[in-house]
Amino acid sequence: MQALEQEIKELIISSLSLEDMAADDIDATAPLFIEGLGLDSIDALELGLALQKRYGITMNGDKEEIRARFASVSALAAFVASQRGQAPA
């Protein structure tokens, strides 16, 4: 799961053009929105598209489910792993 978290951190940096940041600067358990990384709704859309392209997953569900999936890098990794048929470690 750590490898997947690392991939997602790198995807966040590249898809959102966060050149001043390294993957190690992102805490996998920190919130992605408001506090923590400080992303906004436009960032969420861009990140969602990047995740769909990279991993072939779909972001179906109600607003609360999607919000929970985007809560942190760890939450995103668990969701991606579940969609790819992997058990989270």
URCOR-V38159 format. One record per pair of residues at least 6 apart in sequence whose ideal C-beta (glycine too) atoms are under 6 Angstrom apart, sorted by sequence separation. I is the first residue (numbers start at 1). J is the second residue. D is the distance in whole Angstrom. If there is no record, write none. Layout:
# URCOR-V38159
[[I & J & D] [I & J & D]]
This chain:
# URCOR-V38159
[[30 & 36 & 4] [33 & 39 & 5] [69 & 75 & 6] [32 & 39 & 5] [59 & 66 & 6] [81 & 88 & 5] [13 & 21 & 6] [69 & 79 & 4] [78 & 88 & 5] [48 & 59 & 5] [10 & 23 & 5] [9 & 23 & 4] [6 & 23 & 6] [9 & 26 & 5] [5 & 28 & 5] [55 & 80 & 5] [44 & 70 & 6] [57 & 83 & 4] [16 & 43 & 5] [15 & 46 & 6] [15 & 47 & 6] [15 & 50 & 4] [32 & 70 & 6] [11 & 50 & 5] [29 & 72 & 5] [28 & 73 & 4] [29 & 74 & 5] [28 & 74 & 5] [9 & 73 & 6] [8 & 73 & 5] [5 & 73 & 5] [8 & 76 & 5] [8 & 77 & 6] [5 & 77 & 5] [4 & 77 & 5] [1 & 77 & 6] [1 & 88 & 6] [1 & 89 & 4]]
